[in-house]
Amino acid sequence: GDTIFVHLLTEDGHYVADCDGDSLGGMLPLSAWPPSITVQEEREFQLAGLPAGQYMVTVGIYNRESGARYRALQPNGAPIYNDEFIIQRITLSTPAA
């Protein structure tokens, strides 16, 4: 029941869009990942109507049934805010059409 969330947030952390789900278009759930595997994939956000500005792309894991997120920790063991890793910051220079 665990899956990956990928969120787009405003610079001040407000949710804008998501593309949650299992890896490889739903074909590879987390339960099927062998130990030490690296999975690379691309996900697309629907950006139409978003104003120009700074945004953050974040990722994490949650349980579909409960909605609970798994804890995200820094390498030193300190918790990460809202249990989501910021993986990229992007700039929209013009409103998305």
DSSP file (Angstrom, degrees, kcal/mol; ACC not computed):
  #  RESIDUE AA STRUCTURE BP1 BP2  ACC     N-H-->O    O-->H-N    N-H-->O    O-->H-N    TCO  KAPPA ALPHA  PHI   PSI    X-CA   Y-CA   Z-CA
    1    1 A G              0   0    0      0, 0.0    63,-3.6     0, 0.0     2,-0.3   0.000 360.0 360.0 360.0   0.1    0.0    0.0    0.0
    2    2 A D  E     +A   63   0A   0     61,-0.3    28,-0.6    62,-0.1    29,-0.3  -0.627 360.0 166.2 -88.3 145.6    3.0    2.4    0.0
    3    3 A T  E     -A   62   0A   0     59,-2.7    59,-2.3    -2,-0.3     2,-0.4  -0.901  33.6 -98.0-148.1 175.8    3.6    4.7   -2.9
    4    4 A I  E     -AB  61  21A   0     17,-0.7    17,-2.7    -2,-0.3     2,-0.4  -0.787  25.1-156.1-102.4 138.1    5.6    7.7   -3.9
    5    5 A F  E     -A   60   0A   0     55,-2.6    55,-1.6    -2,-0.4     2,-0.4  -0.937   6.6-172.5-111.2 142.5    4.5   11.3   -3.9
    6    6 A V  E     -A   59   0A   0     -2,-0.4    13,-2.0    53,-0.2     2,-0.3  -0.977  17.0-175.4-129.3 115.5    6.0   14.0   -6.0
    7    7 A H  E     -AC  58  18A   0     51,-2.5    51,-2.6    -2,-0.4     2,-0.5  -0.832  24.0-145.0-117.4 150.7    4.6   17.5   -5.2
    8    8 A L  E     -AC  57  17A   0      9,-2.9     8,-2.7    -2,-0.3     9,-1.4  -0.971  28.4-177.4-109.6 123.8    5.1   21.0   -6.7
    9    9 A L  E     -AC  56  15A   0     47,-2.8    47,-2.6    -2,-0.5     6,-0.2  -0.872  27.6-110.7-121.3 152.6    5.0   23.6   -4.0
   10   10 A T  E >   -A   55   0A   0      4,-2.7     3,-2.3    -2,-0.3    45,-0.2  -0.262  46.7 -94.1 -68.8 169.4    5.2   27.4   -4.1
   11   11 A E  T 3  S+     0   0    0     43,-1.1    44,-0.1     1,-0.3    -1,-0.1   0.808 129.1  50.6 -57.6 -30.9    8.4   29.0   -2.7
   12   12 A D  T 3  S-     0   0    0      2,-0.1    -1,-0.3     1,-0.0    43,-0.1   0.244 126.5 -98.0 -95.4  14.5    6.6   29.4    0.7
   13   13 A G  S <  S+     0   0    0     -3,-2.3     2,-0.3     1,-0.3    -2,-0.1   0.566  70.7 146.4  91.7  10.4    5.6   25.7    0.8
   14   14 A H        -     0   0    0      1,-0.1    -4,-2.7     2,-0.0    -1,-0.3  -0.661  53.6-109.3 -83.9 135.9    2.0   25.8   -0.4
   15   15 A Y  E     +C    9   0A   0     -2,-0.3    -6,-0.2    -6,-0.2     3,-0.1  -0.355  44.4 161.6 -62.9 136.1    0.8   22.8   -2.5
   16   16 A V  E     -     0   0A   0     -8,-2.7     2,-0.3     1,-0.5    -7,-0.2   0.664  59.7 -16.8-121.7 -46.3    0.2   23.5   -6.2
   17   17 A A  E     -C    8   0A   0     -9,-1.4    -9,-2.9    28,-0.0    -1,-0.5  -0.970  53.7-158.9-158.0 164.7    0.2   20.1   -8.0
   18   18 A D  E     -C    7   0A   0     -2,-0.3    28,-0.2   -11,-0.2   -11,-0.2  -0.963  18.7-164.4-145.9 165.0    1.2   16.5   -7.7
   19   19 A C        +     0   0    0    -13,-2.0   -12,-0.1    -2,-0.3     2,-0.1  -0.492  34.2 171.9-146.0  69.3    2.0   13.4   -9.7
   20   20 A D        +     0   0    0    -15,-0.1   -15,-0.2   -17,-0.0     2,-0.2  -0.325  20.4  86.1 -77.3 159.4    1.8   10.6   -7.1
   21   21 A G  B    S-B    4   0A   0    -17,-2.7   -17,-0.7    -2,-0.1     4,-0.1  -0.728  72.2 -42.0 140.0 177.2    1.9    6.9   -7.8
   22   22 A D     >  -     0   0    0     -2,-0.2     4,-0.9   -19,-0.1     3,-0.3  -0.251  68.9 -86.4 -71.3 160.8    4.1    3.9   -8.3
   23   23 A S  H >>>S+F   28   0B   0      5,-1.3     5,-2.2     1,-0.2     4,-0.6  -0.173 103.4  24.3 -66.5 158.4    7.3    4.0  -10.3
   24   24 A L  H >45S-     0   0    0      1,-0.3     3,-1.2     2,-0.2    -1,-0.2   0.897 139.1 -49.3  53.2  50.1    7.4    3.4  -14.1
   25   25 A G  H 345S-     0   0    0     -3,-0.3    -1,-0.3     1,-0.3    -2,-0.2   0.786 110.6 -50.4  65.6  29.1    3.9    4.5  -14.7
   26   26 A G  H <<5S+     0   0    0     -4,-0.9    -1,-0.3    -3,-0.5    -2,-0.2   0.419 117.0 107.1  91.8  -0.8    2.4    2.3  -12.0
   27   27 A M  T <<5S+     0   0    0     -3,-1.2    -3,-0.2    -4,-0.6    -2,-0.1   0.641  75.7  48.7 -86.4 -13.8    4.2   -0.9  -13.2
   28   28 A L  B   <S-F   23   0B   0     -5,-2.2    -5,-1.3     5,-0.0    -1,-0.2  -0.758  71.9-167.5-131.1  87.0    6.8   -1.0  -10.3
   29   29 A P    >   -     0   0    0      0, 0.0     3,-2.0     0, 0.0     4,-0.4  -0.316  36.8-109.3 -68.2 157.7    5.3   -0.6   -6.8
   30   30 A L  G >  S+     0   0    0    -28,-0.6     3,-1.6     1,-0.3   -27,-0.1   0.840 117.2  64.5 -56.3 -34.7    7.7    0.0   -3.9
   31   31 A S  G 3  S+     0   0    0    -29,-0.3    -1,-0.3     1,-0.3   -28,-0.0   0.696 101.2  51.8 -63.9 -18.0    7.0   -3.5   -2.6
   32   32 A A  G <  S+     0   0    0     -3,-2.0    -1,-0.3     2,-0.1    -2,-0.2   0.459  80.5 113.5 -97.7  -3.1    8.6   -4.9   -5.8
   33   33 A W    <   -     0   0    0     -3,-1.6     3,-0.1    -4,-0.4     6,-0.0  -0.562  64.7-135.4 -70.9 122.4   11.8   -2.9   -5.6
   34   34 A P    >   -     0   0    0      0, 0.0     3,-1.5     0, 0.0    -2,-0.1  -0.403  39.4 -80.5 -68.8 156.1   14.8   -5.2   -4.9
   35   35 A P  T 3  S+     0   0    0      0, 0.0     0, 0.0     0, 0.0     0, 0.0  -0.277 114.2  11.7 -56.8 143.0   17.2   -4.1   -2.3
   36   36 A S  T 3  S+     0   0    0      1,-0.2     2,-0.2    -3,-0.1    -3,-0.0   0.631  90.3 149.8  66.1  17.9   19.8   -1.5   -3.5
   37   37 A I    <   -     0   0    0     -3,-1.5     2,-0.5     2,-0.0    -1,-0.2  -0.538  37.4-147.1 -80.1 147.8   17.9   -0.8   -6.8
   38   38 A T        -     0   0    0     -2,-0.2     2,-0.5     2,-0.0    -1,-0.0  -0.977  13.2-168.2-112.9 125.3   18.1    2.6   -8.4
   39   39 A V        -     0   0    0     -2,-0.5     2,-0.5     2,-0.0    -6,-0.0  -0.962   1.4-169.9-115.7 125.8   15.0    3.7  -10.3
   40   40 A Q        +     0   0    0     -2,-0.5     2,-0.3     2,-0.0    -2,-0.0  -0.954  20.1 147.6-114.5 133.4   15.1    6.7  -12.6
   41   41 A E        -     0   0    0     -2,-0.5     2,-0.4   -18,-0.0    -2,-0.0  -0.977  37.1-126.4-155.3 165.6   12.0    8.1  -14.1
   42   42 A E        -     0   0    0     -2,-0.3     2,-0.4     2,-0.0   -18,-0.0  -0.933  19.1-169.7-117.4 142.8   10.4   11.4  -15.2
   43   43 A R        -     0   0    0     -2,-0.4     2,-0.4   -18,-0.0   -24,-0.0  -0.970  12.6-141.4-129.3 148.1    7.0   12.7  -14.0
   44   44 A E        -     0   0    0     -2,-0.4     2,-0.3   -26,-0.0   -26,-0.1  -0.917   6.2-150.4-116.2 135.0    5.2   15.6  -15.5
   45   45 A F        -     0   0    0     -2,-0.4     2,-0.8   -28,-0.1   -26,-0.1  -0.711  23.3-119.9 -93.8 149.6    3.2   18.3  -13.7
   46   46 A Q        +     0   0    0     -2,-0.3   -28,-0.1   -28,-0.2    -2,-0.0  -0.841  37.3 173.3 -86.1 111.2    0.2   20.1  -15.1
   47   47 A L    >   +     0   0    0     -2,-0.8     3,-2.3     2,-0.1    49,-0.3   0.461  24.1 134.0-102.8  -3.5    1.4   23.7  -15.0
   48   48 A A  T 3  S+     0   0    0      1,-0.3    49,-0.2    49,-0.2    -2,-0.1  -0.219  76.6  13.6 -54.6 130.5   -1.4   25.5  -16.9
   49   49 A G  T 3  S+     0   0    0     47,-2.4    -1,-0.3     1,-0.3    48,-0.1   0.371  88.9 136.6  87.7  -4.0   -2.6   28.6  -15.1
   50   50 A L    <   -     0   0    0     -3,-2.3    46,-2.3     1,-0.1    -1,-0.3  -0.569  52.8-123.7 -76.7 138.0    0.4   28.8  -12.7
   51   51 A P        -     0   0    0      0, 0.0    41,-0.1     0, 0.0    43,-0.1  -0.368  34.8 -88.2 -74.3 159.2    1.8   32.3  -12.2
   52   52 A A  S    S+     0   0    0     41,-0.1     2,-0.3    39,-0.1    41,-0.2  -0.319  79.6  90.4 -59.4 148.7    5.4   33.1  -12.8
   53   53 A G  E    S- D   0  92A   0     39,-2.1    39,-2.8    41,-0.1     2,-0.3  -0.942  74.7 -45.7 153.5-173.3    7.6   32.5   -9.8
   54   54 A Q  E     + D   0  91A   0     -2,-0.3   -43,-1.1    37,-0.2     2,-0.3  -0.719  50.5 178.4 -93.5 140.0    9.8   30.1   -7.8
   55   55 A Y  E     -AD  10  90A   0     35,-2.8    35,-2.5    -2,-0.3     2,-0.4  -0.934  18.7-139.6-137.9 160.1    8.6   26.6   -7.1
   56   56 A M  E     -AD   9  89A   0    -47,-2.6   -47,-2.8    -2,-0.3     2,-0.5  -0.967   6.7-147.3-122.0 139.1   10.0   23.5   -5.3
   57   57 A V  E     -AD   8  88A   0     31,-3.2    30,-2.8    -2,-0.4    31,-1.3  -0.932  26.7-177.5-101.8 124.2    9.7   19.8   -6.4
   58   58 A T  E     -AD   7  86A   0    -51,-2.6   -51,-2.5    -2,-0.5     2,-0.3  -0.876   9.9-165.5-123.9 155.2    9.5   17.5   -3.4
   59   59 A V  E     +AD   6  85A   0     26,-2.0    26,-2.7    -2,-0.3     2,-0.3  -0.951  18.3 139.8-136.5 157.2    9.3   13.7   -2.9
   60   60 A G  E     -A    5   0A   0    -55,-1.6   -55,-2.6    -2,-0.3     2,-0.4  -0.957  41.0-101.4-173.3-174.8    8.4   11.3   -0.2
   61   61 A I  E     +A    4   0A   0     22,-0.3     9,-2.7     9,-0.3     2,-0.3  -0.972  34.0 171.7-128.3 140.6    6.6    8.0    0.5
   62   62 A Y  E     -AE   3  69A   0    -59,-2.3   -59,-2.7    -2,-0.4     2,-0.5  -0.949  35.7-107.3-142.8 164.6    3.2    7.5    2.1
   63   63 A N  E  >  -A    2   0A   0      5,-2.5     4,-2.8    -2,-0.3   -61,-0.3  -0.833  21.6-148.5 -94.5 124.8    0.7    4.7    2.7
   64   64 A R  T  4 S+     0   0    0    -63,-3.6    -1,-0.1    -2,-0.5   -62,-0.1   0.884  93.6  49.0 -60.6 -41.1   -2.3    4.8    0.5
   65   65 A E  T  4 S+     0   0    0    -64,-0.2    -1,-0.2     1,-0.2   -63,-0.1   0.931 125.7  24.3 -68.6 -45.9   -4.7    3.3    3.0
   66   66 A S  T  4 S-     0   0    0      2,-0.1    -2,-0.2     1,-0.0    -1,-0.2   0.730  91.5-135.4 -92.1 -23.5   -3.8    5.5    6.0
   67   67 A G     <  +     0   0    0     -4,-2.8     2,-0.2     1,-0.3    -3,-0.1   0.426  55.3 145.4  79.7  -1.8   -2.5    8.5    4.2
   68   68 A A        -     0   0    0     -5,-0.2    -5,-2.5    -6,-0.1    -1,-0.3  -0.491  43.7-135.6 -75.5 136.1    0.4    8.6    6.6
   69   69 A R  B     -E   62   0A   0     -7,-0.2    -7,-0.3    -2,-0.2     2,-0.2  -0.603  17.7-117.4 -85.3 149.1    3.8    9.7    5.4
   70   70 A Y        -     0   0    0     -9,-2.7    -9,-0.3    -2,-0.2     2,-0.1  -0.606  42.4 -93.6 -79.8 148.3    7.0    7.8    6.3
   71   71 A R        -     0   0    0     -2,-0.2     2,-0.5   -11,-0.1    -1,-0.1  -0.378  35.0-151.3 -64.5 137.0    9.5    9.9    8.2
   72   72 A A        -     0   0    0      8,-0.3     8,-2.6    -2,-0.1     2,-0.3  -0.952  17.8-172.2-110.6 128.9   12.2   11.6    6.2
   73   73 A L  B     -G   79   0C   0     -2,-0.5     5,-0.1     6,-0.2    12,-0.0  -0.914  22.6-122.4-125.0 148.3   15.5   12.1    7.9
   74   74 A Q    >   -     0   0    0      4,-3.4     3,-2.7    -2,-0.3     6,-0.1  -0.385  44.4 -97.1 -74.6 162.7   18.7   14.0    7.1
   75   75 A P  T 3  S+     0   0    0      0, 0.0    -1,-0.1     0, 0.0    -2,-0.0   0.799 127.3  55.5 -53.7 -29.0   22.0   12.0    7.0
   76   76 A N  T 3  S-     0   0    0      2,-0.1    -2,-0.0     1,-0.0    -3,-0.0   0.412 123.5-105.3 -85.2   3.5   22.7   13.1   10.6
   77   77 A G  S <  S+     0   0    0     -3,-2.7    -1,-0.0     1,-0.3     0, 0.0   0.348  74.9 139.2  92.3  -6.4   19.3   11.7   11.7
   78   78 A A        -     0   0    0      1,-0.1    -4,-3.4    -5,-0.1    -1,-0.3  -0.474  58.7-105.5 -71.3 141.9   17.5   15.1   12.0
   79   79 A P  B     -G   73   0C   0      0, 0.0     2,-0.5     0, 0.0    -6,-0.2  -0.316  25.7-130.1 -68.1 151.3   13.9   15.1   10.8
   80   80 A I    >   -     0   0    0     -8,-2.6     3,-2.3     1,-0.1    -8,-0.3  -0.878  36.3 -96.0-101.8 133.0   13.1   16.8    7.5
   81   81 A Y  G >  S-     0   0    0     -2,-0.5     3,-1.3     1,-0.3    -1,-0.1  -0.182 103.4  -4.8 -51.6 129.8   10.2   19.3    7.5
   82   82 A N  G 3  S-     0   0    0      1,-0.3    -1,-0.3   -13,-0.0     3,-0.1   0.592 111.9 -89.4  62.0  13.6    6.9   17.7    6.5
   83   83 A D  G <  S+     0   0    0     -3,-2.3     2,-0.4   -11,-0.2   -22,-0.3   0.850  95.5 118.0  54.9  39.7    8.7   14.4    5.6
   84   84 A E    <   -     0   0    0     -3,-1.3     2,-0.4   -12,-0.1   -24,-0.2  -0.992  58.7-135.8-139.2 132.1    9.4   15.5    2.0
   85   85 A F  E     -D   59   0A   0    -26,-2.7   -26,-2.0    -2,-0.4     2,-0.7  -0.666  15.8-133.2 -83.8 133.3   12.7   16.0    0.4
   86   86 A I  E     +D   58   0A   0     -2,-0.4   -28,-0.3   -28,-0.2     3,-0.1  -0.797  31.2 171.7 -82.3 116.1   13.2   19.1   -1.8
   87   87 A I  E     +     0   0A   0    -30,-2.8     2,-0.3    -2,-0.7   -29,-0.2   0.652  60.0   5.0-103.1 -18.0   14.8   17.6   -5.0
   88   88 A Q  E     -D   57   0A   0    -31,-1.3   -31,-3.2     2,-0.0     2,-0.4  -0.971  53.4-145.9-162.9 148.0   14.7   20.7   -7.2
   89   89 A R  E     -D   56   0A   0     -2,-0.3     2,-0.3   -33,-0.2   -33,-0.2  -0.969  26.9-173.0-113.4 134.5   13.9   24.3   -7.3
   90   90 A I  E     -D   55   0A   0    -35,-2.5   -35,-2.8    -2,-0.4     2,-0.5  -0.885  16.3-143.7-128.0 158.5   12.5   25.7  -10.5
   91   91 A T  E     -D   54   0A   0     -2,-0.3     2,-0.7   -37,-0.2   -37,-0.2  -0.987   2.0-157.6-123.4 125.3   11.5   29.1  -11.9
   92   92 A L  E     -D   53   0A   0    -39,-2.8   -39,-2.1    -2,-0.5     4,-0.1  -0.912   8.7-171.0 -95.4 115.2    8.6   29.8  -14.2
   93   93 A S  S    S+     0   0    0     -2,-0.7   -41,-0.1   -41,-0.2    -1,-0.1   0.714  71.1  24.5 -84.2 -19.7    9.5   33.0  -15.9
   94   94 A T  S    S-     0   0    0    -43,-0.1   -41,-0.1   -41,-0.1    -1,-0.1  -0.965 102.4 -81.8-136.3 154.8    6.1   33.5  -17.5
   95   95 A P        -     0   0    0      0, 0.0     2,-0.2     0, 0.0   -47,-0.1  -0.290  54.0-107.3 -55.4 139.2    2.7   32.2  -16.5
   96   96 A A              0   0    0    -46,-2.3   -47,-2.4   -49,-0.3   -44,-0.0  -0.508 360.0 360.0 -71.2 132.9    2.1   28.7  -17.7
   97   97 A A              0   0    0     -2,-0.2   -49,-0.2   -49,-0.2    -1,-0.1   0.453 360.0 360.0 -88.2 360.0   -0.3   28.5  -20.6
